[in-house]
Structure formats: structure tokens, C-alpha cells
Amino acid sequence: MSALFNALRERVEVNARLAVETYTNEVSEYQAMAPEVDDRIGMYDFAVLIRRRSLDLAAAELPLDQKDLAGIAAVGRQRAEAGLSVPSQQQVLGLHTAMMVREVHDLARPEDVTDLLRLVGWLGAQGVRARSAYLRGYTRGVGTAQVLSTRLEILARALLADEPVEPFVADLRIAGQYRISIVGIPSPATPETRSEVVAAFAADRFPVTWLAPDELAVLTPGNVPQAKTLHRVRHAAALIGQPCAVGSAQGAVGRLAETLSWAREASRVAPPQDRPERLPELADLFVEMAVAHTPAIDGWLRGYAKALVGGPDLVATLGAYYANDMNRTSAAAALHIHPRTLDYRLRRVREITGVDPGSTVGVRLLSATVARTLAVPHYAD
């Protein structure tokens, strides 16, 4: 056996211990884990076992066999029965993969290039199979009433990461395209609320997952009407009970990681609403997205924001005016004021800012200012 394989064998226990320490330090659920739970799921023993077995098989150029995959699935099921959540398991799987590859690279020398390539190639091919087996086992370990919602969470995370989904979708149908709607909230949702929201989407079999305690991702097939998606997002907002900033984007399966980035960027500049009025996309928020990444321009807009907040409800008035495509009657109705009152406020905007709200410059400048003022707390301070 080569020097690289021997060196890795000598460090199996050390690397396994470092892996457990990393999980404990970086995964919040593992930090709070009771000692008896830690003992029951046997993190260290499994970390040692998977490293030794990987080295044996990679050296012999053999794949994981059915017994190996069954054992990995059993560990996944054990973690589910211990009450560990889907996000925590996705995080641990990511950490495990990164650490296994790093362990090989750290010990490889220039003369080990052949064995280095053999090991990395084996980890790439067999790591996907091991991950799928683990997640299949995890879904079997979840209580019967939660199996569907858990599978939908796992499916959502696989789609968003552009990972293979076939091993654990079973009877779930996969669309060719998905609309990703990101729902951001100001304060982290409780575990109970997060579970309730995920379960609410199970009836429609929409993949959904919490990417963070304050960020929800909803995936709807591209052929589902936006009105239906908006209805489900509004239902989620009602369950969350906080103002929600929503951004969306549509993309093809296999390229959803990029789509997720666009939807997330849009949600971060969208004004929070108790009842989202629409699913804003890049076309709706590209100015605000660009401004948010250009501090000098953002600072310049704050001058207009400071002027507007000093007037009589001018920010809300402009928000309704632009949301209703500058239709005076519709905007006044949305604000529950007379159209003449709306006209007075628009004149005040012109007087204060020197910009006509109905002009091309006014639409571009003031709509961006209003959006930033509503989206960023204390923007005009």
C-alpha cells in the first residue's frame, strides 16, 4: 500500500475526533445535544468506521457494496430517531465531505499524485451514493406523519444544491423548472413554527425548506400559476406571524443553485409585508439590488429618503402610487384617501425633492428610494 494510504490510516482516529469536534462546534443542534443522545448515535465510532472502510475500498478500487450502504442508511435512520433535523443533517453531510477531501489533500505529496487522484475520484463517485443512502435512511427514521414533509425538505435542498434527486424522491414528481420563492423574516422563527410551515406545503407536495431560521425557500413547478404560489406564500406568512420580504426567480433543474442566488438577492431588498402582494423578481427589483451593492449611490438615495420621511405619509403614498402603476384612483383607494388628497401629497413630494413622481426620472429615482426605505430599518435616519 502506498505512503499516502498508510499516512491516512495512521490518522484515522485523529481525523475522526477532529470531525466530531467540528460538527459539535458548527452545528447548533449538536452543541445542545444531551450526552446520552451523543452516545446513542455514536458519532465518533461512525467517523472512524467510514474512514477505514473508504480507504480499504479505494485502495482495492471497489465501490461501496449493499451492506455498506445499508449500514450508512441505518446511521441516517438513527439520527432521525434521535430528533435531529433535516438542516442539521445537510450541514453535517457537507462538513463530512469537505473534511474527507481535505484530509487527503493535506497529506498528499507530489509523488502521491496517482493515489491522490484515485482517492479523490473514489470519494466523488461513492460519496454521492453514500449521501443518498444516508438520506433514505433518515426519511425512514422520521415519524410516519412527518415522512412526506421531511422528504419534501430533502428534495428541496437537493434541488437547490443541483444534486441528484432520484434516490429519495420515490413517488414525488419532479418538474423540469421551478420557481424559487425566498421568504425572509426579521426574527428567527421557532422550531414549532418552522415545522408547521413545512407541513402546510405537504398537501400540495411542494418542496420547501428553511435555509436558516429566518429564511424559507418554497419551490413550485414552473407551470403552477403564480397566483397559487402567492396564495401559499401568504399562508406561510400568516403562520409565521411576521412581516415577510419575498423574492422569486425561475430556473431549470440542474441550475437552481444560481436561481436561488437571484431569488435570495431579491428577497434581501424587497420591502417586508404582513401579506405579500406579489412575488417580485429580478425585473421588479434589479435597481434596488444594484443600489444595495453600491454604497455611494445608496448613500445618495438616503438624502431623498430623509426628505420623504418628513412629509405626511409620503413614503406610503409613493409606495401605493407605484404599486398601482401610477393609477390615481387605484392608489387612492389602496390608501383609503380621496384622489385629491393623493394629488396634494404628490405635489408635496415634488416640492420637497424637486422631482416629479410621475416623470421618468421620478419613477426610477423615487421608486428605488421608497423600496430601500421600506426594506431597510432606519434607512432614512
C-alpha positions in Angstrom: 0.0 0.0 0.0 1.3 3.5 -0.9 2.7 6.0 1.6 -0.5 8.2 1.2 -2.8 5.4 2.2 -0.6 4.4 5.1 -0.4 8.0 6.3 -4.2 8.3 6.2 -4.6 5.1 8.1 -2.4 6.3 10.8 -4.5 9.4 11.2 -8.0 7.8 11.1 -8.7 8.2 14.8 -7.3 11.7 14.9 -9.3 12.8 11.9 -12.4 11.2 13.3 -12.0 13.1 16.5 -11.5 16.4 14.7 -14.6 15.7 12.6 -16.7 15.2 15.7 -15.3 18.4 17.2 -16.2 20.3 14.0 -19.8 19.0 14.0 -20.2 20.0 17.6 -18.7 23.4 17.1 -20.5 24.3 13.9 -23.9 22.6 14.1 -26.2 24.2 16.7 -28.2 21.0 17.3 -25.1 19.0 18.1 -23.9 21.7 20.5 -27.2 21.4 22.5 -27.2 17.6 22.3 -27.5 15.7 25.6 -24.6 13.3 26.4 -26.9 10.3 26.3 -28.0 11.2 22.7 -24.4 11.7 21.7 -23.6 8.2 23.0 -26.6 6.7 21.2 -25.8 8.0 17.8 -22.1 7.1 18.1 -20.6 9.9 16.0 -17.0 9.1 16.8 -17.3 5.4 16.1 -19.1 6.0 12.7 -16.5 8.6 11.8 -13.7 6.0 12.4 -15.6 3.3 10.5 -16.4 5.3 7.4 -12.8 6.5 7.1 -11.3 3.0 7.4 -13.8 1.4 5.0 -13.3 4.2 2.5 -9.5 3.6 2.5 -10.0 -0.2 2.1 -12.3 0.1 -0.8 -10.5 3.0 -2.6 -7.2 1.0 -2.3 -8.9 -2.0 -3.9 -10.7 0.2 -6.4 -14.1 -1.3 -5.3 -17.4 0.5 -4.8 -19.5 0.6 -1.6 -21.5 -2.7 -1.5 -25.1 -3.1 -0.4 -24.0 -4.0 3.1 -22.1 -0.7 3.3 -25.0 1.3 2.0 -27.4 -0.5 4.4 -25.1 0.4 7.3 -24.9 4.0 6.2 -28.7 4.1 5.9 -29.1 2.7 9.4 -27.0 5.5 10.7 -29.2 8.1 8.9 -32.3 6.5 10.4 -30.7 6.5 13.9 -30.1 10.3 13.6 -33.7 10.9 12.6 -34.9 8.8 15.5 -32.7 11.0 17.8 -34.7 14.0 16.6 -32.0 15.7 14.5 -33.5 18.0 11.8 -33.0 17.9 8.0 -31.0 21.2 8.0 -28.6 19.9 10.6 -28.1 16.6 8.7 -27.5 18.5 5.4 -24.9 20.6 7.2 -23.1 17.6 8.7 -23.1 15.8 5.3 -21.5 18.9 3.8 -18.9 19.2 6.5 -18.1 15.4 6.3 -17.5 15.6 2.5 -15.3 18.7 2.8 -13.2 17.2 5.7 -12.7 13.9 3.9 -11.3 15.6 0.8 -9.2 18.0 2.9 -7.7 15.1 4.9 -6.4 13.5 1.7 -5.0 16.7 0.3 -3.3 17.7 3.5 -1.2 14.5 3.5 -0.6 14.2 -0.3 2.9 14.8 -1.6 3.9 15.4 -5.3 4.9 11.8 -5.7 1.5 10.6 -4.4 -0.4 12.1 -7.4 -1.7 8.8 -8.7 -3.1 7.7 -5.4 -4.4 11.2 -4.7 -6.4 11.1 -7.9 -7.6 7.6 -7.1 -8.8 8.6 -3.7 -10.5 11.8 -4.8 -12.2 10.0 -7.7 -13.5 7.3 -5.4 -14.8 9.9 -2.9 -16.5 11.8 -5.6 -18.4 8.8 -7.1 -19.0 6.9 -3.9 -19.8 9.9 -1.8 -22.9 10.6 -3.8 -24.1 7.0 -3.2 -23.3 7.2 0.5 -25.1 10.5 0.9 -28.3 9.2 -0.9 -28.3 6.1 1.3 -27.9 8.2 4.4 -30.8 10.4 3.5 -33.0 7.5 2.5 -32.4 6.0 6.0 -33.1 9.4 7.6 -36.5 9.6 5.9 -37.4 6.1 7.2 -36.5 7.2 10.7 -38.9 10.1 10.8 -42.3 9.5 12.3 -44.9 8.4 9.8 -46.9 11.7 9.9 -43.7 13.6 9.1 -42.3 11.4 6.4 -43.8 13.4 3.4 -42.8 16.8 4.7 -39.3 15.5 5.5 -38.9 14.1 2.0 -40.1 17.4 0.6 -37.4 19.2 2.7 -34.7 16.8 1.5 -35.9 17.1 -2.1 -35.9 20.9 -1.9 -32.3 21.0 -0.5 -31.1 18.6 -3.2 -32.8 20.7 -6.0 -31.3 23.9 -4.6 -27.8 22.4 -4.5 -28.1 20.9 -8.0 -27.6 17.4 -6.5 -29.1 14.1 -7.8 -32.7 13.7 -6.5 -33.7 10.3 -7.9 -32.5 8.2 -4.9 -35.1 9.6 -2.5 -38.0 11.0 -4.4 -39.9 7.8 -4.9 -43.5 8.8 -5.8 -42.7 12.5 -5.8 -42.9 14.1 -9.3 -40.0 16.3 -10.4 -40.7 19.2 -12.7 -38.3 20.5 -15.4 -38.4 24.0 -14.0 -39.1 25.6 -10.6 -40.0 29.0 -9.3 -38.0 29.6 -6.1 -39.6 32.0 -3.7 -37.4 33.1 -0.8 -39.3 34.4 2.3 -37.1 36.4 4.7 -38.3 37.4 8.1 -36.7 39.9 10.7 -36.5 37.4 13.6 -35.8 33.7 13.6 -38.9 31.5 13.6 -39.4 29.0 16.4 -38.8 25.3 15.6 -42.5 24.7 16.1 -43.4 27.4 13.5 -40.8 26.1 11.1 -42.3 22.6 11.3 -45.8 23.9 10.9 -44.9 25.9 7.8 -43.2 22.9 6.1 -46.1 20.6 6.9 -48.5 23.2 5.4 -47.0 22.6 2.0 -47.2 18.8 2.1 -50.8 18.8 0.8 -49.6 20.4 -2.5 -46.4 18.3 -2.5 -44.3 21.5 -3.0 -40.6 21.1 -2.0 -40.0 23.5 0.8 -37.3 24.0 3.4 -35.9 26.5 5.9 -32.4 27.5 4.7 -32.0 29.3 8.1 -34.3 30.1 11.0 -35.1 33.4 9.3 -35.2 32.3 5.6 -37.7 30.0 4.0 -37.4 28.5 0.4 -40.5 27.4 -1.4 -40.2 25.6 -4.8 -43.2 25.4 -7.1 -43.2 23.8 -10.5 -42.8 26.3 -13.3 -46.2 25.5 -14.7 -48.0 26.3 -11.5 -49.8 29.7 -11.8 -48.1 32.5 -9.8 -51.4 33.2 -8.1 -51.4 29.8 -6.5 -47.8 30.2 -5.4 -48.6 33.6 -4.0 -51.5 32.1 -2.1 -49.3 29.5 -0.4 -46.6 32.1 0.4 -49.3 34.3 2.0 -50.4 31.3 4.0 -46.8 30.7 5.2 -46.6 34.4 6.1 -49.7 34.1 8.2 -48.3 31.1 10.0 -45.0 32.8 10.6 -46.8 35.9 12.0 -44.0 38.4 11.0 -43.6 40.8 8.0 -42.1 38.8 5.1 -39.7 40.0 2.4 -40.2 37.9 -0.6 -38.1 37.5 -3.7 -38.5 34.9 -6.5 -36.8 33.6 -9.6 -37.5 30.7 -12.0 -34.9 28.3 -13.4 -34.3 24.8 -14.8 -33.5 21.8 -12.6 -29.7 21.4 -12.6 -29.2 25.2 -12.5 -31.3 26.0 -9.4 -28.3 27.0 -7.3 -27.9 30.0 -9.5 -31.6 30.7 -9.4 -31.5 30.5 -5.6 -28.9 33.3 -5.6 -31.1 35.6 -7.6 -34.2 34.9 -5.5 -32.3 35.4 -2.3 -30.8 38.7 -3.5 -34.3 39.9 -4.5 -35.7 39.0 -1.1 -33.0 41.0 0.7 -34.1 44.2 -0.9 -37.8 43.6 -1.0 -40.0 45.6 1.4 -41.3 43.3 4.2 -45.1 42.9 4.2 -47.5 41.2 6.5 -49.5 39.9 3.5 -47.2 39.8 0.4 -48.9 41.5 -2.5 -46.9 39.7 -5.2 -43.8 37.6 -5.9 -41.2 40.2 -7.0 -38.5 39.1 -9.4 -35.3 40.4 -10.8 -37.2 42.6 -13.3 -39.0 44.2 -10.4 -36.1 44.8 -8.1 -32.9 45.0 -10.2 -32.4 48.7 -9.4 -32.7 48.1 -5.6 -30.3 45.1 -5.9 -27.7 47.2 -7.7 -28.1 50.1 -5.3 -27.7 47.7 -2.3 -24.3 46.7 -3.7 -23.2 50.3 -4.4 -22.7 52.2 -1.1 -22.1 55.6 -2.7 -25.4 55.5 -4.6 -27.2 54.0 -1.6 -25.9 56.9 0.5 -27.1 59.4 -2.2 -30.6 57.9 -2.2 -30.7 58.3 1.6 -30.8 62.0 1.1 -34.1 61.7 -0.7 -35.4 59.2 1.9 -34.7 61.7 4.7 -36.7 64.3 2.8 -39.6 62.0 2.2 -40.0 60.7 5.8 -40.5 64.3 7.0 -43.7 64.7 4.9 -47.3 63.5 5.6 -47.1 59.7 4.8 -45.2 60.4 1.6 -43.3 57.1 1.6 -46.5 55.1 1.9 -48.2 57.3 -0.7 -45.5 56.8 -3.2 -45.4 53.1 -2.4 -49.1 52.7 -3.3 -48.8 55.0 -6.3 -46.1 52.9 -7.9 -47.6 49.6 -6.8 -50.7 50.6 -8.7 -48.8 51.6 -11.9 -49.4 55.4 -11.1 -53.2 55.0 -11.4 -54.5 57.8 -9.1 -57.9 56.2 -8.5 -56.5 52.8 -7.6 -53.7 54.3 -5.4 -56.1 56.5 -3.5 -58.4 53.5 -2.9 -55.5 51.4 -1.6 -54.6 54.3 0.8 -58.2 54.9 1.8 -57.9 58.6 0.9 -59.6 60.9 -1.7 -57.8 61.3 -5.0 -57.4 65.0 -4.3 -55.5 64.1 -1.1 -53.3 61.9 -3.2 -52.7 64.8 -5.6 -51.7 67.0 -2.7 -49.2 64.5 -1.4 -47.7 64.0 -4.8 -47.3 67.8 -5.1 -45.6 67.8 -1.7 -43.1 65.1 -3.0 -42.3 67.4 -5.9 -41.8 70.4 -3.7 -39.6 68.5 -1.2 -37.4 66.5 -3.6 -37.5 68.7 -6.7 -38.6 65.5 -8.7 -41.9 64.9 -10.3 -43.1 61.4 -9.1 -44.8 60.8 -12.5 -41.8 61.6 -14.6 -39.3 59.1 -16.0 -36.7 60.3 -13.5 -39.2 60.3 -10.7 -40.2 56.7 -11.3 -36.7 55.5 -11.4 -35.3 57.5 -8.5 -38.3 57.7 -6.1 -39.5 54.1 -6.5 -36.0 52.9 -5.6 -35.8 55.3 -2.7 -39.2 54.1 -1.4 -38.3 50.4 -1.8 -35.0 50.9 0.1 -36.7 52.9 2.9 -39.3 50.2 3.4 -36.8 47.3 3.2 -34.0 48.7 5.4 -34.8 49.6 9.0 -33.8 53.2 9.9 -32.8 53.8 6.3 -33.6 57.5 6.5 -32.1 58.1 9.9 
